[in-house]
Amino acid sequence: MRANFRMQRLFVSQSLNAGAAFETTSDQFNYLANVLRMADGAEILLFNGRDGEWKAELSYPTRKKISLTATRQTRPQPAASDLHYLFAPLKTGRLDYVVQKAVEMGAGVLQPVLTQHVQGKINNLDKLRANVVEAAEQCGILAVPQVEEPVRLKDLLETWPATRRIIYCDEGDEGQNPLPVLNRIEETHIALLVGPEGGFSEEEQSLLRNHPFVTPIPLGPRILRADTAGVAALAVIQATLGDWK
């Protein structure tokens, strides 16, 4: 069942069921009352990543408080996406973009990976997770992607399960078309790895190619920025191996 994009959606941490009632946080109050200017009796859609999506009624018990009461479920909770997105952190503005687009493109797990040429840093995972929630609210998904702690590429590969294939964007690949490579992949558990703006080092390239569960793909005749490469690769993977088929 597709999302209802005509109604405002809000992520909440509380359990959702018929008749469940709770007050909003101060940030949620400001958003609903002052930004959206929602009136008493207005309806909104709620989700928490566990209990599906619920229609709820908004009320003002006082001028400074908003209460939300769940009335009926509009969509059941789907299974979380199995697609893992592994990415080298970029600088702040572009990192936000990468995270938002990964959520929109159906990633179920976001894993920051530290490489030799990495330029960005992740100093606040809570901020990153808040960005994920905001993207989920806007794009209609119900299963909120999991955000993992940053890990070094070498450590990631040493503990990686061989049953999940890693597809990585190789700007040095002589080919141009990723589709023949992707169509030969038989595994159903997939991860996409996108390197930093400066690309993977020669040592990292060798390390990646020496693991049998890693597959390089080209992304056309042009060199793409890391954030663009991530969106392009997610699109072709979803179209060939993922939930666009």
Number of C-alpha atoms within 10 A of each C-alpha: 7 7 15 12 11 7 11 15 23 19 18 16 10 14 13 24 16 13 12 13 18 14 16 16 13 12 9 16 19 16 14 19 18 10 10 11 11 16 12 14 12 11 20 20 22 27 28 20 22 18 19 19 27 23 21 24 17 21 18 15 11 8 7 10 15 21 18 22 22 22 17 15 19 15 17 13 17 14 11 18 16 16 25 22 27 28 28 30 28 22 13 12 8 14 20 18 16 21 24 20 20 24 24 17 19 25 24 21 21 25 22 23 24 24 21 17 14 19 14 16 15 18 9 8 13 11 12 18 18 11 17 23 23 17 21 24 19 14 16 17 23 25 22 25 25 15 18 14 10 20 16 13 21 15 11 15 17 9 8 13 11 13 11 16 20 24 24 21 24 20 21 14 14 11 14 13 14 17 15 10 14 18 11 8 14 10 11 13 15 19 23 24 24 24 29 22 18 13 21 22 14 10 9 15 14 11 14 21 12 10 13 10 17 19 19 20 22 22 21 15 12 9 13 15 13 23 24 13 19 25 18 16 21 21 15 16 24 16 14 15 18 18 12 11 8
